[in-house]
Amino acid sequence: TDIDFYGVGVRGGLEFEQYVGCRLLVYAKGYGSIMPGEFRASYLQSQSFDARVVSTTWKAGRVMTMWDLELGLGFSSKCKNYRLTTGYVFSAWTNMLQTDEWIRGVHRNDFIGMEDTTTLDGLVARFEARY
């Protein structure tokens, strides 16, 4: 299988940071993106004695959305030009086509309702130089 998404969109959000003491800070970042585009998927099943058992392609226009939320702590230098931050990020990508749905759609010959949400989360760390 092969699944590709071709699209372009806009992103907006809010960022908040508050110094707690002289050099320690807490921060929060929240972003949302909207991306209209097109999914293109292909499926090829073959055997050693029959080169092509199943071969199909599919295209569909979609509007994908992405949501990101990050919360964390940081430490800045005395002049506040350098800082190190660490936090936890959670992302959700909606209205996506995933491989398991694509395979089920091909096997059932039913390509309606193939949409899912992918979530990603984990720790992040950054070193910034600001001038």
N, C-alpha and C positions, 0 to 999 in steps of 0.2 A: 504494500500500500504506500501511497504518497499523498500527503495533504499539505497544501500551501495556501496562505492567505495573502492577498495583495490589497492593500488599502492605505488610506491616509486619513488623519484626523486631527482633532484639537484636544488640548489638555489644559485643565485649569485646576486650581487648588488653593489651599491655605497653609501657611506655615506659622508656627508659634514657638517662641523661645523665651525663657525667663531665667535670668541669672539668680542663683541661690547662693548668696555669699559673694565673694570677690571673683572667683574663677570657675566655679561649678555652675552648670546650667542644666535645665530640663527642656526638652523640646517635643513638639508634635508636628507632623506633616500629614496632610490629607490631600489626595489628588483624584480627579476623575477624568477619564478620557472617553471620547466617542470616535469610533473609526468605521466609516462606511467603506466597504470593499467587496471583494469576491473571493470565495473559497473555491479552490480547484482540487479535485481528488481523483486518484486513479487506483485501480485494483487489478492485479494480474495474478492469476493462479495457473501454474503449469505443472506438468509431470515429465518424467524422462522420455516417455514414448509418445506424448502429445504435448507439443510446445505451448499450446494455448487452450486451457480448459475454460477459464473465465477471464474476460478482459473487458473492463468498463471504465468510463470516465464520467465525471459529474462536475457541474459548475453551478454556483448559486450566489446571488448577491446577499450580503448580510450587513448589519450594523452591529459591530462588536463594541462592548463597553469594558473599560478597565477601571478598577477601584483600588487605590493604594492608601494604606494607613501605616504610619511609622511613629513610634513613641520611644524616647530614649533619654540618656544622660550624656553630658559632655564636660570636658575640662579644657579651658583656654589658657593661653600664655598670658603673662602679665600685661603685654601690650595689646592683647586680643587679636593679633594678626594670625596666630596659629591655634588650631584647636583639634582635639581628638574627641569624636563622638561615637557612642555605641548604643544600639537600640534593637528593637524587634519590629519587623515589618510583616504586614499581612496584605496580600494582593488577591483580587478576584477578577478573572477574565470571563465575561459572560457571552452567551450566544455563539459558542465555538463548536466546531466539528471535531470530534475526537475519533481516534482510530477504532476503538471498539464499536462505536455507533456506526461508523462507516462500513465496517465488516458486516455487522448485523443487517444494515440496509441493503447491501449487495446480496447477501444470502437470502433475504426475504423479498427482494425486488420491491422494496418500499423505502423511498427516500424522503418521506414526510416526517417532520418532528425530530430531525437529527440536530439537536442543539444541547449544549451542556455548559456547565461552569467549571473552570479550572481554578483552584486556589493554590497559592504558594505562600509560604511563610518561613521565617527564619531570622537569625541574628545578622546584623549589619554593623560594620565599623568603618569610620572615615577619618582620614587626616586631611585637614584643610589648611591652605595658606591663603590668607585674605589680605589684599592691599588696596 
